[in-house]
Amino acid sequence: MGFSISAAAAVIGVSLLMIVEISLGTIIPLYVDIQESYDQMKDRAVDELQTSVTIANVNTTVNASGYDLNVTIRNSGSTVIDTRYVHVLIDGASVSFSCSSTYIHPENTNYILVHGLTGSGEKKVKVITQNGISCYDSYIV
């Protein structure tokens, strides 16, 4: 009877060690991934708070097929804005555009050119940065 208790204790002990190993092998990587996600979330929140953009000027140039739009935006925040991730909306519709440079450094301006627009009347232009910070202005064609 003494040997069966020892064998049962050994089996239970080995089983507990296996359960702990499997559990820790799953939980530790999960914890690391969650911690990295929180760090990225904090970085995005800080970038969002430090991002500010304003539209300094909106000009239109009428041509034969419609008009072209020139928007001057100013980075009034303290983060660098990557224009590859900037979106421009005209009356709520996304339009393709070109920029004078790839990055807008703090306290600098950039020119966004939108070609081949049509329509008339009052229009609204909205510029959205990679952090979701946006600004808008209106113009008349």
C-alpha positions as CSV (number, residue, x, y, z in Angstrom):
1,M,0.0,0.0,0.0
2,G,2.9,2.3,0.6
3,F,4.2,2.0,-3.0
4,S,0.8,2.9,-4.6
5,I,0.6,6.2,-2.6
6,S,4.1,7.1,-3.8
7,A,3.3,6.2,-7.4
8,A,0.1,8.2,-7.3
9,A,1.9,11.2,-5.8
10,A,4.6,11.0,-8.5
11,V,1.9,10.8,-11.3
12,I,0.0,13.7,-9.8
13,G,3.3,15.7,-9.4
14,V,4.4,15.1,-13.0
15,S,0.9,16.0,-14.2
16,L,0.9,19.3,-12.3
17,L,4.4,20.1,-13.7
18,M,3.2,19.4,-17.2
19,I,0.1,21.6,-16.7
20,V,2.2,24.4,-15.3
21,E,4.6,24.2,-18.2
22,I,1.9,24.2,-20.9
23,S,0.0,27.0,-19.2
24,L,3.1,29.2,-18.8
25,G,4.2,28.4,-22.3
26,T,0.9,29.8,-23.5
27,I,0.4,32.7,-21.0
28,I,3.8,34.3,-21.2
29,P,3.8,34.9,-25.0
30,L,0.3,36.2,-24.7
31,Y,1.2,38.5,-21.9
32,V,4.2,39.8,-24.0
33,D,1.9,40.4,-27.0
34,I,-0.6,42.3,-24.8
35,Q,2.2,44.4,-23.3
36,E,3.5,45.3,-26.8
37,S,0.0,46.3,-27.9
38,Y,-0.4,48.6,-24.9
39,D,2.9,50.2,-25.6
40,Q,1.9,50.8,-29.2
41,M,-1.5,52.2,-28.1
42,K,0.3,54.6,-25.7
43,D,2.6,55.7,-28.5
44,R,-0.3,56.3,-30.9
45,A,-2.1,58.3,-28.2
46,V,0.9,60.5,-27.6
47,D,1.4,61.0,-31.3
48,E,-2.3,61.9,-31.6
49,L,-2.0,64.5,-28.8
50,Q,1.1,66.0,-30.4
51,T,-0.3,66.2,-33.9
52,S,-2.0,69.4,-35.2
53,V,-2.6,70.5,-38.7
54,T,-4.3,73.6,-40.1
55,I,-5.3,74.6,-43.6
56,A,-3.5,77.9,-44.2
57,N,-4.9,78.6,-47.7
58,V,-7.1,77.2,-50.4
59,N,-6.8,78.3,-54.0
60,T,-8.6,77.1,-57.2
61,T,-7.4,77.4,-60.7
62,V,-10.1,77.1,-63.4
63,N,-9.1,75.2,-66.6
64,A,-11.0,73.8,-69.6
65,S,-12.2,70.6,-68.0
66,G,-13.0,71.9,-64.5
67,Y,-10.7,73.2,-61.9
68,D,-7.6,72.3,-59.9
69,L,-7.3,72.8,-56.1
70,N,-4.2,73.9,-54.3
71,V,-4.4,73.5,-50.5
72,T,-1.6,74.9,-48.2
73,I,-1.4,72.9,-45.0
74,R,0.7,73.8,-42.0
75,N,2.0,71.3,-39.4
76,S,1.3,73.2,-36.1
77,G,2.0,70.2,-33.9
78,S,5.3,68.6,-32.8
79,T,5.2,65.3,-34.8
80,V,6.4,64.8,-38.4
81,I,3.4,64.1,-40.7
82,D,4.0,61.5,-43.5
83,T,2.0,62.7,-46.5
84,R,1.8,59.1,-47.8
85,Y,-0.8,58.4,-45.1
86,V,-2.7,61.7,-45.5
87,H,-6.2,61.6,-47.0
88,V,-8.0,64.5,-48.7
89,L,-11.8,64.6,-48.9
90,I,-13.8,67.0,-51.1
91,D,-17.4,67.2,-50.0
92,G,-16.9,63.8,-48.2
93,A,-15.4,62.0,-51.2
94,S,-11.8,60.9,-51.2
95,V,-9.7,62.3,-54.0
96,S,-6.2,61.5,-55.3
97,F,-3.7,64.3,-54.9
98,S,0.0,65.1,-55.0
99,C,2.2,66.8,-52.4
100,S,5.2,69.0,-52.6
101,S,7.2,66.8,-50.2
102,T,6.8,63.4,-48.4
103,Y,7.1,64.7,-44.9
104,I,5.8,67.8,-43.2
105,H,8.0,68.7,-40.3
106,P,6.7,70.7,-37.3
107,E,6.0,74.4,-38.1
108,N,6.4,73.8,-41.8
109,T,4.0,74.0,-44.7
110,N,3.2,71.7,-47.6
111,Y,1.2,72.1,-50.8
112,I,-1.5,69.6,-51.8
113,L,-2.5,69.7,-55.4
114,V,-5.8,68.1,-56.6
115,H,-6.2,68.0,-60.4
116,G,-9.3,67.6,-62.5
117,L,-12.2,68.5,-60.1
118,T,-15.6,69.4,-61.5
119,G,-18.6,71.2,-60.1
120,S,-19.4,74.6,-58.8
121,G,-20.6,76.4,-55.7
122,E,-19.4,76.1,-52.2
123,K,-17.2,73.0,-51.5
124,K,-15.6,71.7,-48.3
125,V,-12.1,70.2,-48.2
126,K,-10.9,68.1,-45.3
127,V,-7.4,66.9,-44.7
128,I,-6.9,63.9,-42.4
129,T,-3.4,62.9,-41.1
130,Q,-2.1,59.4,-40.3
131,N,-3.2,59.9,-36.6
132,G,-6.7,60.7,-37.5
133,I,-6.3,64.4,-36.7
134,S,-8.1,66.5,-39.3
135,C,-8.8,70.0,-40.4
136,Y,-11.2,71.4,-42.9
137,D,-12.0,74.6,-44.8
138,S,-14.5,75.7,-47.5
139,Y,-14.0,77.3,-50.8
140,I,-16.2,78.6,-53.7
141,V,-15.7,77.6,-57.3
